[in-house]
Amino acid sequence: MNLTRAEAIERTATLTVNSYDVTLDLTASETTFPSTTTVTFSAQEGSSSFIDAVTAAVHQVTLNGVELDPAEVSDGVRIQLPVLAAENVLTVKADALFMNTGEGLHRFVDPVDGEVYLYSQFEVPDSRRMFAVFEQPDQKATFTFHVTAPAHWDVISNSPTPAPAAAGEGRATWHFEPTLRMSSYITALIAGPYESVRSELTSSNGRIIPLGVFARKSLMQYLDAENVFELTRQGFEFFEKQFGTPYPFPKYDQLFVPEFNAGAMENAGAVTFLESYVFRSKVPDATVERRAITILHELAHMWFGDLVTMRWWNDLWLNESFAEFMSTLAAAENTKYVDSWTTFSSLEKSWAYRQDQLPSTHPIKAEINDLEDVLVNFDGITYAKGASVLRQLVAWVGQEEFMTGVRAYFAKHAWGNTELPDLMVELEAASGRDLSDWTQKWLETAGVNTFKPAIEVDDDGLITSFSILQSAVAQFPILRPHRAAVGFYNVATSGDDVGKLVRTHRVELDVDGAVTEVPELVGLERPALVLLNDDDLAYAKIRLDPASLATAKKHLKDFRASLPRTLVAASAWDAARDGETPAREYVDFVLANIGHESDSTVVMVLLRQLATTLHFYVAPERQHTTSVAAADALWVLAQGAAAGSDAQLQFVKAFASHAQTSAQLDAVQALLEGASSLPELVIDADLRWELLTSLVAGGRRGSESIDAELAADNTQTGQLAAATAHAAAPTPEAKAQTWESVVVRGEHANAVQRASIAGFSHVWDSSLLEPYVAKYFAAIRGVWAQKSYETASTIVTGLYPSQLVSAATLEATDAFLAELGDQTPALRRLVMESRDGVARALRAQAADA
């Protein structure tokens, strides 16, 4: 299953693909489907190669009119191709497998109406699960699909959907036009009785682009298609202008599909999205904004990734980082989400900093030797750090210069494959800056730098010396060049902002080396708060000087702007997470300020960080008391929040997740049963499940209540919530049943397994998990060997005994890693990352004690 880069290079040197013609019958079976692929390609005459085809059975292989014996040339993963001609025609007839892991062609049965829904997910190496293919991004070709399916279905692919032809017995066949030239991983097939809303827009070159938004029949009543269309139009307008290139594909469909493993996938003209983005209940505004960013992210990929594609997966980071940066820029400059850089700082950058401090951290431009390397590198470095560094690059060269280079890049490389230097040469030409040193220090090294201010003042409070101290960790002692700003903040004493903490001075400069003097600030009065990396241009952790920290603790809520408030809060989180300040100080810091926070994403992130701190970083002897007090504080915040507000909803959800005492569970139960209420808080279907799961984890409710709730909400969302609730029951029997279901039998779809794992880990008595430490380390090598990557990685990361923060957990982990050796690098990496969480928690607990 694992393709190496060396094999891909050799195959590209041997052959060039022209076209695929793929015929699929989706009506033959519930487990497999006939797949016939005809490929035309040129090759070095007399050479040999192979084509990828993950199959249940191969029935026929015909190469240039010669029948090859499937038993000899096929092993279920690859088909060997001996003695190639200069021009070749290959036909492979096989049976492919429907999947329930979110890889390949995923099959789902809607519990509401029994209808079958299919969708493809091919990144990184899974188009080979649907048809025979030379599975690597630099082998672009045209793809023609012929799909037989039930006549009442809708069938969507990259090309516009044609009128179906009757195929007898309630079946029809859709003959799609050939696609434009593209990589196989962005081809797509979505089929089933999906319902849709249609619209259109006019591209910058005058073409009419048909638009579609799709979802399952049982979800269509909740789909706010007009919001999706509005964001799509805003994204088209922004990207076509910035990229200087009209939208390259004939139509643009967006499909919300069940049991999706990720947020979305940039299939050319047929983007698939996580179905949770169809909101059947009230969700935090943060989730709505996240959907908006995701919509813009996938649209950006139509140019960067689909029109121009990386040659090999070592430049995957550039695909994802570029789309992440551009989606936030588009949101800030051309949608209502004008504060999206605050969201980016709070959500994406915190992810990047966390990932970059793991033992598995790697350069942004990682060495990708094979497909397993790619899979584990879909991480915070690839997405969030890369996007942060691109923002730093834009600040370094100038935004207009950056976009000028990008426009030249698209013009030169449309429909082709590129590597990083192809983009950098255009940015250098547009900006006039030599970026070789920048590229080496930022893209080819790992680790995050830290900024600290060094300030001296005279007796009158005037600054006599100001410098920025840059440091690096010993493992990655690289001091990088940054474009950064320094902001001075004071409490306004007059005007409309009286009482607010407002910026009174700002200077932007290049920060480089261990000490950067800032002479422009000498002679100014020392402000109440000095903020390094103001406006969040640089990728660096920041620390506050003592006077600024005192101001922050007293006045965090008083910042007029959301971004500096977020940067200061992030600095406090970093210090607690790094064991520099006591965890309970951070708990107090969050609870004292979160009620005044207006940005939904910031509230969401602070609540996540609060939960991590309470569960892992507070000293064990103070953990219960601190957690109970924090839950009480969250309930007070929920009661005091504005009626029907976003904050009210988030505080109620957080309170329920932390409720453990009798009085707290009484409050949760009263909300669920309607014995009490909060103004304008609607206890809708999804909130009911969260309240019920809280009661189950607290021992108040059991299987009978869960089954009754599921009977009232027998939807896919309800089934996933029920799986979490059952697994959260605080009994040895419930944990054993979950373990057996997920690890031993593996009987459910990946989405159900994820939901069960979430409940398994929701415990107030961690001794319930102690029997599974040895079982975990005994099982995961077999899990890794026998299951697909998505399923195996879910189990390996989700069931690691993170809740058992102890030296014994580290010892058990180290013993496993020593035995594993270097046999399975991807598995080793995931376990090492989990181990690091326990080691960090022990350090933080020691600091808190």
Secondary structure, DSSP 8 states (H G I E B T S, - for coil): ---BHHHHHHHHHHEEEEEEEEEEETTS-SSEEEEEEEEEEEE-TT--EEEE---SEEEEEEETTEEE-HHHHB-SSEEEE-S--SEEEEEEEEEEE-BSSSSEEEEEE-TTT--EEEEEE-TTTTGGGTS-B--STT--BEEEEEEEEETTSEEEESS-----EEEETTEEEEE-----SB-GGG--EEEES-EEEEEEEE-TTS-EEEEEEEE-GGGGGG--HHHHHHHHHHHHHHHHHHHSS---SS-EEEEEETT-SSSEE--TTEEEEEGGGS-SS---HHHHHHHHHHHHHHHHHTTBTTTBEESSGGGHHHHHHHHHHHHHHHHHHHSS-TTHHHHIIIIIIHHHHHHHTSTT---SS----BHHHHHHT-STIIIIIHHHHHHHHHHHH-HHHHHHHHHHHHHHHTTSEE-HHHHHHHHHHHH----HHHHHHHHS----EEEEEEEEE-TTSBEEEEEEEEE--TTS-----EEEEEEEEEE--SSTTTTSEEEEEEEEEEE-SSEEE-GGGTTSB--SEEEETGGG-S-EEE---HHHHHHHHHHGGGBSSHHHHHHHHHHHHHHHHTTSS-HHHHHHHHHHHGGG---HHHHHHHHHHHHHIIIIIS-HHHHHHHHHHHHHHHHHHHHHS-TT-HHHHHHHHHHHHH--SHHHHHHHHHHHHTSS--TT----HHHHHHHHHHHHHTTS--HHHHHHHHHH--SHHHHHHHHHHHHH-SSHHHHHHHHIIIIII--S-HHHHHHHHHHHT--S-GGGGTTHHHHHHHHHHHHHHHS-HHHHHHHHHHSS-TT--SHHHHHHHHHHHHHHTTS-HHHHHHHHHHHHHHHHHHHHHHHH-
